[in-house]
Amino acid sequence: MRSLDDLLAEGVAGRTVLVRADLNVPLDGARITDDGRIRASLPTLRALTDAGARVVVTAHLGRPKGAPDPAYSLGPVAARLGELVGTPVQAATDVVGDSAREVVAGLADGQIAVLENVRFDPRETSKDTAERAALAAELATLAGPDGAFVSDGFGVVHRAQASVVEVAEQLPSYAGTLVVDELTTLRRLTEAPERPYAVVLGGSKVSDKLAVIEALLPKVDTLLVGGGMCFTFLAALGHPVGESLLEQDMIDVCARLLKSSGDTIRLPSDVVVADKFAADANTRTVAAQDIPDGWMGLDVGPETVQDFAAALTGAATVFWNGPMGVFELAPFADGTRGVAEAIAASAAFSVVGGGDSAAAVRLLGLPEDGFSHISTGGGASLEFLEGKTLPGVAVLET
């Protein structure tokens, strides 16, 4: 796999370099509420502009339905990127149309332009490879005859999409700093992790994490389960879960996992329950096996935080993916905060698996340097750990 360093060694001054970045940030109207992914793109973009490249960024935001939608415009992202790099960033108003061509043609050496949300073009996510290739050809044309492509959006490398895969087949292609760092880190978790190796999994559904649970169980020493998914495990033990999130069709699967790996899997001993899903709900802390009828579990309890923290204290390697509760609501944030603080305080090589976990670190004001690595790709990280082939990585290796 050729890297950004290889491209820089070849020379990029005066060349147009198309960069697939992951700028899929959360928005409140036009206000960016977490710019972590934009910041993560800066090392690659700065390296290219410092070397005199004309940088054209393609990215997506949200899930528009294959047509322009102002709610998903990358305009605010381009503005924030300009603030972070300290120079104005041009924003095209289309993906590969007249505006994109005009903006790219106007770039000077060392400048950056951002194309409009690539998912505004239905060919980006088409199931038809010919349609994706057609869009990729238009993106490649923007880069010109001496252009290059840098794949730096790790959060999308598990997607077979035009700006991720097909464009890499049409231009000289390189892995950006972010993609190289992510792969190096995740390989450390899978190839020879230092032991004891502890994994913390949360989030809503067992079904979303089943493949990674099955892939990791033979490799880890401890699997700590929290979040909404823990209630299906508790139900598999025969415990009442009240109105808590429950995947009825996954109870037998959880029972099987507990039977085969019960010494490895650790569940909450207490939970915070509420009489409704709201910040002003009445709350109680109860034993995990004693959730009352009509109440729902929305966080792990303080005893569980202590138990999980003790398990993490001696770990040499920790992977965390998924919050322990509904951390966005203050009454149900303590579990996620407590477990995250325990990971940060440990001496382990610690990896936060992107998605809601990374968002929780920033929303709760936890020090990011307390973790060895905070991934930008929740789904991509999980699929890598499952052992799946990531199309956006495989194309760079050919």
C-alpha positions in Angstrom: 0.0 0.0 0.0 1.4 3.3 -1.0 1.2 6.1 1.6 1.0 9.9 1.6 4.8 9.9 2.3 5.3 8.1 -1.0 3.2 10.7 -2.8 5.1 13.6 -1.2 8.4 12.0 -2.1 7.2 12.0 -5.8 6.3 15.7 -5.5 2.9 17.3 -5.5 3.7 21.0 -6.1 1.3 22.3 -8.7 -0.6 19.0 -8.9 -4.2 18.6 -8.0 -4.8 16.0 -5.3 -8.2 14.6 -4.6 -8.7 13.7 -1.0 -11.5 11.5 0.3 -12.0 12.8 3.8 -14.5 11.8 6.5 -16.2 15.1 7.4 -19.5 13.6 8.5 -19.8 15.8 11.6 -23.0 16.3 13.7 -24.8 19.6 13.0 -27.4 21.6 14.9 -28.8 23.6 12.1 -25.7 25.1 10.5 -23.7 24.8 13.8 -21.1 22.0 14.0 -21.4 20.4 17.5 -18.3 18.2 17.3 -15.5 19.0 14.8 -13.4 16.0 15.8 -13.5 14.5 12.3 -12.5 17.8 10.7 -9.5 18.0 13.0 -8.5 14.4 12.3 -8.3 15.3 8.6 -5.8 18.2 9.2 -2.5 16.3 9.2 -3.0 15.0 5.6 -4.4 18.2 4.3 -1.6 20.3 5.8 1.1 18.0 4.5 -0.3 18.4 1.0 -0.8 22.1 1.1 2.6 22.7 2.7 4.1 20.8 -0.2 2.3 23.0 -2.8 -0.5 20.7 -3.8 -3.9 22.0 -5.0 -6.2 20.0 -2.7 -9.7 19.0 -3.6 -11.7 17.4 -0.8 -14.6 15.1 -1.4 -16.7 13.9 1.5 -20.3 13.2 2.6 -22.5 14.5 5.4 -25.5 12.5 6.7 -27.8 10.5 4.5 -29.3 12.6 1.9 -31.4 10.7 -0.6 -29.2 11.1 -3.7 -30.2 14.7 -4.3 -29.2 18.2 -3.1 -30.5 18.9 0.4 -29.5 22.2 2.2 -29.7 20.4 5.5 -26.7 18.3 4.5 -24.6 20.9 2.7 -20.8 20.8 3.4 -20.8 24.6 3.4 -20.5 24.9 7.2 -17.8 22.2 7.2 -15.7 24.0 4.6 -16.0 27.2 6.7 -14.8 25.4 9.8 -12.0 23.8 7.9 -10.9 27.2 6.7 -10.8 28.4 10.3 -8.7 25.5 11.4 -6.2 25.7 8.6 -6.1 29.5 8.9 -6.9 30.3 5.3 -10.2 30.5 3.3 -11.4 27.2 1.9 -13.5 27.4 -1.3 -16.7 25.5 -1.3 -18.3 24.2 -4.5 -22.1 24.2 -4.7 -22.2 20.9 -6.6 -20.3 17.6 -6.7 -18.8 17.5 -10.2 -20.7 20.2 -12.0 -20.0 23.7 -13.2 -19.3 25.0 -9.7 -16.9 22.2 -8.9 -15.0 22.7 -12.2 -14.8 26.4 -11.6 -13.6 26.2 -8.0 -11.0 23.6 -8.8 -9.7 25.5 -11.8 -9.3 28.6 -9.6 -7.1 26.9 -7.0 -3.6 28.1 -6.5 -0.8 25.9 -5.2 -1.3 25.2 -1.5 -5.0 26.0 -1.5 -8.0 23.8 -0.5 -11.4 23.4 -2.0 -14.3 21.3 -0.8 -16.8 19.7 -3.2 -20.4 19.6 -2.2 -21.7 16.5 -0.4 -20.8 13.6 -2.7 -24.0 11.8 -1.6 -26.0 14.5 -3.4 -25.1 12.4 -6.5 -27.0 9.1 -6.5 -24.2 7.4 -8.2 -22.0 7.6 -5.1 -23.9 4.9 -3.3 -25.4 3.1 -6.4 -25.4 -0.7 -6.4 -24.4 -0.5 -10.1 -20.6 -0.5 -10.4 -20.8 1.2 -13.8 -22.7 4.1 -12.3 -20.2 4.4 -9.5 -17.4 4.3 -12.0 -19.0 7.0 -14.1 -19.0 9.4 -11.1 -15.5 8.3 -10.2 -14.4 9.2 -13.7 -15.8 12.7 -13.3 -14.0 13.1 -10.0 -10.8 11.9 -11.5 -11.2 14.4 -14.4 -11.3 17.2 -11.8 -7.8 16.1 -10.6 -6.5 16.3 -14.1 -3.9 14.2 -16.0 -1.2 14.5 -13.4 -3.6 14.2 -10.4 -3.6 11.8 -7.5 -6.0 10.4 -5.0 -5.5 10.2 -1.3 -7.9 8.0 0.8 -8.0 9.6 4.2 -11.6 8.9 5.3 -11.2 5.8 7.5 -14.9 6.1 8.5 -16.0 5.1 5.0 -13.4 2.6 3.9 -15.9 -0.2 4.7 -18.2 1.2 2.0 -18.0 0.2 -1.7 -18.8 3.7 -2.9 -17.6 5.7 -5.9 -15.5 8.2 -3.9 -13.9 5.5 -1.9 -13.3 2.6 -4.2 -13.8 3.4 -7.9 -11.9 6.7 -7.9 -8.9 4.8 -6.4 -9.0 2.6 -9.5 -8.8 5.7 -11.8 -6.0 7.7 -10.3 -2.6 7.0 -8.7 -3.8 6.2 -5.2 -2.3 6.5 -1.7 -3.4 6.0 1.9 -3.5 9.2 3.9 -2.0 9.7 7.4 -5.3 9.0 9.1 -6.0 5.7 7.3 -2.4 4.5 7.9 -2.6 5.4 11.6 -6.0 3.7 12.0 -4.9 0.5 10.3 -1.7 0.3 12.3 -3.6 0.7 15.6 -6.3 -1.8 14.8 -3.7 -4.4 13.7 -2.2 -4.0 17.1 -5.5 -5.1 18.6 -5.8 -8.1 16.3 -2.4 -9.5 15.5 -0.6 -9.6 18.8 -2.4 -7.6 21.6 -0.5 -7.3 24.8 -2.3 -9.1 27.6 -4.5 -8.9 29.7 -6.7 -7.7 26.8 -10.1 -6.1 27.9 -12.9 -5.1 25.6 -15.7 -2.8 26.7 -18.8 -2.9 24.5 -21.9 -0.8 24.8 -24.5 0.7 22.6 -28.1 -0.2 21.9 -28.3 -3.6 20.2 -26.6 -7.0 20.5 -27.4 -7.6 16.8 -25.2 -4.6 15.9 -22.2 -6.0 17.8 -22.8 -9.8 17.5 -20.2 -10.3 14.7 -17.5 -8.4 16.6 -18.4 -10.2 19.9 -18.0 -13.5 18.3 -14.7 -12.5 16.6 -13.2 -11.0 19.8 -14.3 -13.6 22.4 -11.6 -16.1 21.6 -9.0 -13.3 21.7 -9.8 -11.3 24.8 -9.4 -12.0 28.5 -12.4 -9.9 29.6 -15.5 -8.6 27.7 -17.4 -6.0 29.7 -20.9 -5.4 28.4 -23.0 -2.3 29.1 -25.4 0.0 27.3 -28.8 -1.0 26.0 -27.4 -4.3 24.8 -26.8 -5.6 28.3 -30.5 -6.0 28.9 -30.8 -8.8 26.3 -28.0 -10.6 28.1 -29.7 -10.1 31.4 -32.9 -11.4 30.0 -31.0 -14.5 28.7 -30.1 -15.2 32.4 -33.8 -15.1 33.2 -33.8 -11.6 34.9 -36.7 -9.2 34.4 -35.8 -6.1 32.4 -39.0 -4.0 32.7 -39.3 -1.6 29.8 -35.6 -1.7 29.0 -34.4 -2.1 25.4 -34.7 -5.8 24.6 -34.1 -7.8 21.4 -36.3 -10.7 21.9 -34.9 -12.6 19.0 -31.4 -12.3 20.4 -32.0 -13.8 23.8 -31.1 -17.4 22.7 -27.9 -16.0 21.1 -26.9 -14.3 24.3 -27.7 -17.4 26.3 -25.4 -19.4 23.9 -22.6 -16.8 24.3 -22.9 -16.8 28.1 -22.8 -20.6 28.2 -19.7 -20.8 26.0 -17.9 -17.8 27.3 -19.4 -17.0 30.7 -16.0 -16.7 32.3 -15.0 -14.0 29.9 -18.3 -11.9 29.7 -19.0 -9.6 32.6 -22.4 -7.9 32.9 -23.6 -5.0 35.1 -24.4 -5.8 38.7 -26.6 -2.7 39.1 -28.3 -0.3 36.7 -29.9 3.2 36.8 -33.6 2.9 35.9 -36.1 5.5 35.0 -39.9 5.7 34.7 -39.6 7.4 31.3 -37.0 8.2 28.6 -36.3 11.9 29.6 -33.9 14.1 31.4 -36.5 14.9 34.0 -37.5 11.2 34.7 -37.7 9.8 38.1 -34.7 7.5 38.6 -33.5 4.8 40.9 -30.5 2.5 41.1 -31.4 -1.2 41.4 -29.6 -4.5 41.3 -29.4 -5.7 37.7 -31.6 -8.7 38.4 -34.3 -6.5 40.1 -35.5 -4.1 37.4 -39.1 -3.3 38.3 -42.0 -3.6 35.9 -42.7 -0.3 34.1 -39.1 1.0 34.5 -36.4 1.1 32.0 -32.6 0.7 32.4 -30.8 3.7 30.9 -27.3 3.5 32.5 -25.1 1.1 34.4 -24.9 1.8 38.1 -22.1 3.0 40.4 -21.3 -0.6 41.6 -20.9 -1.7 38.0 -18.6 1.3 37.3 -16.4 0.2 40.2 -16.4 -3.4 39.0 -15.6 -2.5 35.4 -12.9 -0.1 36.6 -11.3 -2.8 38.7 -11.2 -5.1 35.7 -9.6 -2.4 33.5 -7.0 -1.4 36.1 -4.7 -4.3 35.3 -5.3 -4.5 31.5 -2.5 -4.0 29.1 -4.8 -3.5 26.1 -8.3 -2.0 26.1 -10.7 -1.5 23.2 -13.9 0.4 23.9 -16.9 0.8 21.6 -20.3 2.0 22.7 -21.5 4.1 25.6 -22.7 2.5 28.9 -25.9 4.5 28.9 -27.8 7.4 27.4 -24.9 9.7 28.0 -26.6 12.6 26.2 -29.0 13.0 29.1 -27.3 14.1 32.3 -29.0 11.6 34.7 -27.6 8.7 32.6 -24.1 9.9 31.8 -22.3 8.7 34.9 -21.8 5.2 33.7 -20.1 6.2 30.5 -18.1 8.9 32.2 -16.9 6.5 35.0 -15.8 3.7 32.7 -14.2 6.1 30.3 -12.3 7.7 33.1 -11.1 4.3 34.2 -9.8 3.5 30.8 -8.0 6.9 30.6 -6.5 6.3 34.0 -5.2 2.9 33.2 -1.7 2.2 31.9 -3.1 0.2 29.0 -2.8 0.8 25.3 -6.3 2.1 24.9 -8.4 2.5 21.7 -11.7 4.3 21.5 -13.7 2.7 18.7 -15.1 5.8 17.1 -18.8 6.6 16.7 -20.8 7.4 19.9 -17.8 6.5 22.1 -15.6 9.2 20.5 -18.5 11.6 20.8 -19.0 10.8 24.4 -15.3 11.6 25.2 -15.7 15.0 23.8 -19.3 15.7 25.0 -18.4 14.7 28.6 -15.2 16.8 28.5 -12.8 14.0 29.0 -9.2 14.5 28.1 -8.6 13.0 24.7 -4.9 12.5 25.4 -5.9 10.1 28.1 -6.5 7.5 25.4 -3.8 6.0 23.1 -6.0 6.4 20.0 -9.5 7.7 19.3 -10.8 6.2 16.1 -12.8 8.1 13.5 -14.5 5.1 12.1 -17.0 3.2 14.3 -18.4 0.9 11.7 -15.1 0.5 9.9 -13.3 -0.3 13.1 -15.8 -3.0 14.0 -15.7 -4.6 10.6 -11.9 -4.6 10.7 -12.0 -6.3 14.1 -14.5 -8.8 12.7 -12.0 -9.8 10.1 -14.0 -8.4 7.1 -12.3 -7.1 4.0 -12.7 -3.3 3.8 -13.2 -2.4 0.2 -11.6 1.0 0.5 -8.5 -0.6 2.0 -8.4 -3.5 -0.4 -8.4 -1.2 -3.4 -5.3 0.6 -2.1 -3.5 -2.7 -1.7 -3.9 -3.8 -5.4 
